[in-house]
Amino acid sequence: MNYRGVIMANAASKRESKFKCKICRMVFETKEELKLHMMEDHNQR
């Protein structure tokens, strides 16, 4: 795989991850999971 192919693969994987915590960068499938994580782990609403 050439360098350009690696960049394209990385771009595709970033599109698949839907919701990312801006504090610790964990990735979640749904917005509800992200909200729950924020409340439990970061004490934010």
N, C-alpha and C positions, 0 to 999 in steps of 0.2 A: 504494500500500500504506500502510495506516495504522500508527501506532506499535505497536499490539497485534500486528499481523501481523508486524512486524519481530522482536518478542520471540519469537513462536512459531517463526519461521524459525531464529532463533539457537538455541533450545532443541532443535530437531530436528537441527541440525548438530552440536551437542554430543553428542547421543546416538549419532550415527554414529561419532564418534571413540572407539575402544575403549580404547586404552592410551596414557597420556600420561606422559612423563618429568616428575617433580616438580621436577627441577633446571633443565632448559632448556626444558621445555614442548613438546618435539617429540612428535608423535603417531605411533603405530605400530598396524598392523593386528592383530598377534599378540603374545602375552605373550613368546614366544621372541625376537622382534625387539627388544622392550623390554629383555629380559635381556641380549642381546648388546650393545645400545647402552650399557647401564649398565656392563658390564665393559670395553668398549673405550674409551668416551669419558669415563667418570667413575671408572674403576678401582674399581668396587664390585661385590659379588656379590649 
